[in-house]
Amino acid sequence: MPSLARAGSTASSIQTDQSASALRLFLDITAVPGTGGLYVVLRGYDRISGNAVELTQGGDVVNQIGTYAYEVGLCPDPPFGNLRDAASRSIPYQWDAQVKHLDGSTYTYSLSAEIVL
């Protein structure tokens, strides 16, 4: 997701990958006008209904300018520093990442993914 000002929770496009073993998401926040903050969750998709289900908690809420990471894979190390969440999960066949807003403020951020095969 490119760097844009966003006023509400926003999901990336749905990704399809049957061979990913781990995933690292990078949230780069460049404007923080509110106090509520942001967090990122990984969502998987039911292949029959197409409904999304949150698979991670999103870790600590962030409300400061900076770059933060979120990891999903089997047996990750505990989160530390700017690594906000480390979930022990397999990567679903279809997934997206949703940046959740905790207030109505307009935050400017980008979100990128690093996939480990």
C-alpha positions as semicolon CSV with decimal commas, in nm:
position;residue;x (nm);y (nm);z (nm)
1;M;0,000;0,000;0,000
2;P;0,164;0,327;-0,104
3;S;0,208;0,617;0,137
4;L;-0,126;0,800;0,154
5;A;-0,337;0,986;0,407
6;R;-0,611;0,751;0,531
7;A;-0,898;0,830;0,769
8;G;-1,018;0,477;0,842
9;S;-0,911;0,114;0,863
10;T;-0,773;-0,001;0,527
11;A;-0,685;-0,346;0,392
12;S;-0,425;-0,434;0,133
13;S;-0,528;-0,621;-0,178
14;I;-0,581;-0,994;-0,131
15;Q;-0,263;-1,194;-0,190
16;T;-0,255;-1,557;-0,303
17;D;0,051;-1,770;-0,228
18;Q;0,056;-2,142;-0,161
19;S;0,425;-2,167;-0,074
20;A;0,491;-1,883;0,175
21;S;0,635;-1,999;0,506
22;A;0,668;-1,662;0,681
23;L;0,564;-1,303;0,634
24;R;0,700;-0,971;0,759
25;L;0,491;-0,655;0,727
26;F;0,638;-0,304;0,750
27;L;0,419;-0,010;0,855
28;D;0,588;0,326;0,787
29;I;0,396;0,611;0,954
30;T;0,482;0,966;0,844
31;A;0,195;1,173;0,993
32;V;0,015;1,115;1,323
33;P;-0,250;1,379;1,395
34;G;-0,448;1,173;1,647
35;T;-0,388;0,994;1,974
36;G;-0,577;0,670;1,907
37;G;-0,311;0,503;1,693
38;L;-0,282;0,219;1,445
39;Y;-0,212;-0,153;1,444
40;V;-0,184;-0,419;1,172
41;V;-0,358;-0,756;1,155
42;L;-0,312;-1,044;0,910
43;R;-0,638;-1,181;0,773
44;G;-0,707;-1,512;0,602
45;Y;-0,996;-1,582;0,366
46;D;-1,252;-1,864;0,373
47;R;-1,231;-2,016;0,024
48;I;-1,606;-2,092;0,013
49;S;-1,767;-1,772;0,146
50;G;-1,481;-1,532;0,069
51;N;-1,512;-1,386;0,421
52;A;-1,201;-1,250;0,594
53;V;-1,097;-1,371;0,942
54;E;-0,837;-1,196;1,158
55;L;-0,548;-1,432;1,235
56;T;-0,326;-1,202;1,445
57;Q;-0,385;-0,953;1,727
58;G;-0,175;-0,670;1,588
59;G;0,048;-0,621;1,890
60;D;0,102;-0,284;2,055
61;V;-0,082;0,016;1,913
62;V;0,150;0,272;1,752
63;N;0,080;0,645;1,752
64;Q;0,420;0,793;1,666
65;I;0,603;0,857;1,341
66;G;0,832;0,564;1,262
67;T;0,866;0,228;1,091
68;Y;0,722;-0,078;1,263
69;A;0,730;-0,450;1,178
70;Y;0,488;-0,740;1,225
71;E;0,593;-1,104;1,173
72;V;0,390;-1,417;1,108
73;G;0,550;-1,761;1,079
74;L;0,606;-2,077;1,275
75;C;0,802;-2,029;1,600
76;P;0,894;-1,658;1,577
77;D;1,103;-1,485;1,842
78;P;0,907;-1,264;2,085
79;P;0,849;-0,905;1,963
80;F;1,100;-0,639;2,068
81;G;1,191;-0,282;1,968
82;N;0,986;-0,174;1,667
83;L;0,869;-0,531;1,603
84;R;0,514;-0,493;1,736
85;D;0,371;-0,842;1,689
86;A;0,515;-1,189;1,624
87;A;0,249;-1,455;1,570
88;S;0,311;-1,827;1,539
89;R;0,083;-1,909;1,246
90;S;0,116;-2,063;0,905
91;I;0,050;-1,822;0,618
92;P;-0,293;-1,884;0,464
93;Y;-0,339;-1,951;0,092
94;Q;-0,519;-1,616;0,056
95;W;-0,442;-1,329;0,290
96;D;-0,434;-0,955;0,329
97;A;-0,311;-0,713;0,592
98;Q;-0,543;-0,458;0,746
99;V;-0,422;-0,137;0,911
100;K;-0,677;-0,062;1,182
101;H;-0,742;0,293;1,303
102;L;-0,845;0,349;1,664
103;D;-0,980;0,702;1,609
104;G;-1,120;0,916;1,329
105;S;-0,794;1,101;1,257
106;T;-0,624;1,093;0,917
107;Y;-0,289;0,912;0,940
108;T;-0,032;0,899;0,659
109;Y;0,141;0,564;0,619
110;S;0,254;0,292;0,382
111;L;0,245;-0,085;0,430
112;S;0,474;-0,333;0,258
113;A;0,525;-0,709;0,284
114;E;0,831;-0,934;0,273
115;I;0,743;-1,296;0,196
116;V;0,974;-1,583;0,292
117;L;0,939;-1,895;0,075
